[in-house]
Amino acid sequence: MSRTRKRRTKEVIYTGLNARRKSGKHTIKEFLKVMKKHKKGCSEYIAGKSCVPCVKFNALMKRKTKKGLKKLDKYLEDCDKCKTKSKKRCTFHDYLEYSGAKLKG
């Protein structure tokens, strides 16, 4: 019995914009190269999930009450400000969530 381990390479299944292969199977490095071209979108996506005005805006959009509609514009402006100020770097898992890609292997 051999004690060496087989090295399993993980694949990312991504068929979205600028996908390098038609089959959708990319290595992690290839996937990150494609995603780094779209880094602005990912940082806005992550900011929208963590910024308090964005969370409140999304909650009001789901309920749509009369009182909530008055506050909607205020939260929308604050959410846009928060997204433009965001300088947070996206991690590999953030890119997976943002793009909708799947990790296989």
Buried (B, 14 or more C-beta within 10 A) or exposed (E): EEEEEEEEEEBBBBBEEEBBEEEBBBEBEBBBEBBEEBEEBBBBBBBBEEBEBBBBBEEBEEEEEEEBEEEBEEBBEBBBEBBEEBEEEBEEEBBBBBBEBEBEE
